[in-house]
C-alpha cells in the first residue's frame, strides 16, 4: 500500500549537480527515518545519506560536503541535492524509508540511475 517513487536521475558532467526526489504515497501514518542508498555495478549497496524524523542528518564520508539530504513532511518527500559530482558517484540511487502505516515497515523505491561522465 506504500510506494516510494524516485525521480531526478540522469546524465551529468563531472562537477555538475542533480537533485533527486523520493515521494512516498499510500496509507501513510508518518515518515520516520528516510535515506538514500546507491549501488554501482559490481559493488554492494551503500548508504549515502540519511535523515531522521527530527531532521538530523548523516552522510557517507565520500559525499560529505557535496550532498545534502532534506525532507518535506507535508509532501511526504525526501530530497538529495548532489553537487560537485564525480564519476565515482555513478550508480543506481535508491530511496529507503521507515514508514508507519501505523505499523513501521521499511520500504524501498525502484531506483534511479545517476551517471557522471564527460
C-alpha positions in Angstrom: 0.0 0.0 0.0 3.0 2.3 0.3 5.1 3.3 -2.6 8.4 5.2 -2.9 9.0 6.8 -6.3 12.4 8.3 -7.1 12.9 10.9 -9.8 15.6 13.3 -10.9 18.4 11.0 -12.1 20.2 11.3 -15.4 23.5 12.0 -17.1 25.6 14.9 -15.9 29.2 16.0 -16.5 31.8 15.9 -13.7 31.4 18.9 -11.4 27.7 19.2 -12.2 24.7 18.9 -10.0 21.5 16.8 -9.7 18.6 16.8 -7.3 16.9 13.5 -6.6 13.4 13.4 -5.2 11.6 10.5 -3.4 7.8 10.8 -3.0 6.0 8.4 -0.6 2.4 7.6 -1.3 -0.3 5.3 0.1 -1.7 4.7 3.5 0.9 6.6 5.4 0.6 7.4 9.1 4.0 9.1 9.3 7.5 9.0 7.8 10.3 8.1 10.2 13.9 7.9 9.2 14.5 8.2 5.5 17.6 7.6 3.5 19.3 7.4 0.1 21.5 4.4 -0.9 23.4 3.7 -4.1 24.7 0.7 -5.9 27.3 0.8 -8.5 27.9 -2.2 -10.9 29.8 -5.0 -9.2 29.6 -3.3 -5.8 27.4 -3.7 -2.7 24.6 -1.2 -2.0 25.9 1.5 0.4 24.2 4.2 2.4 24.7 7.7 1.1 22.7 9.9 3.4 20.0 9.6 6.0 17.7 11.9 7.9 15.6 11.1 10.9 12.1 12.5 11.8 13.7 15.3 13.7 15.8 16.4 10.8 19.2 15.1 12.0 21.3 14.0 9.1 24.2 11.7 8.5 26.4 11.1 5.4 28.9 8.7 4.0 32.4 10.1 4.1 32.6 10.0 0.4 29.8 12.6 -0.1 30.2 14.8 2.9 30.3 18.5 1.9 28.9 17.7 -1.6 25.5 16.1 -1.0 22.6 17.4 1.2 19.6 15.4 2.3 16.4 17.1 3.2 12.7 16.3 3.7 9.3 18.0 3.3 7.0 16.2 5.7 3.9 17.9 4.3 4.6 16.4 0.9 6.0 13.1 2.2 9.0 13.7 0.1 12.8 13.4 0.7 15.4 15.1 -1.5 19.1 14.5 -2.2 20.9 17.6 -3.6 24.1 16.4 -5.2 26.8 18.9 -6.1 30.3 18.6 -7.4 29.5 15.2 -8.9 32.3 12.8 -9.7 32.5 9.8 -12.0 32.6 7.6 -8.9 29.2 8.8 -7.9 27.8 6.9 -10.9 25.3 4.3 -9.5 21.6 3.5 -9.2 20.3 5.5 -6.3 17.6 4.1 -4.1 15.3 5.7 -1.6 14.6 3.9 1.7 12.2 4.8 4.4 10.9 3.5 7.7 7.2 4.3 7.3 4.4 3.9 9.8 1.0 2.7 8.4 0.8 2.8 11.6 3.0 -0.3 11.8 6.6 0.7 11.0 8.0 -1.1 8.0 10.9 -0.4 5.7 10.2 0.3 2.1 12.4 0.7 -1.0 12.0 2.7 -4.2 12.7 1.2 -7.6 15.9 3.2 -8.1 17.0 6.0 -10.4 20.2 6.0 -12.5 22.8 8.7 -12.0 25.6 8.7 -14.5 28.5 11.2 -14.2 30.6 11.3 -17.3 32.1 13.7 -19.8 
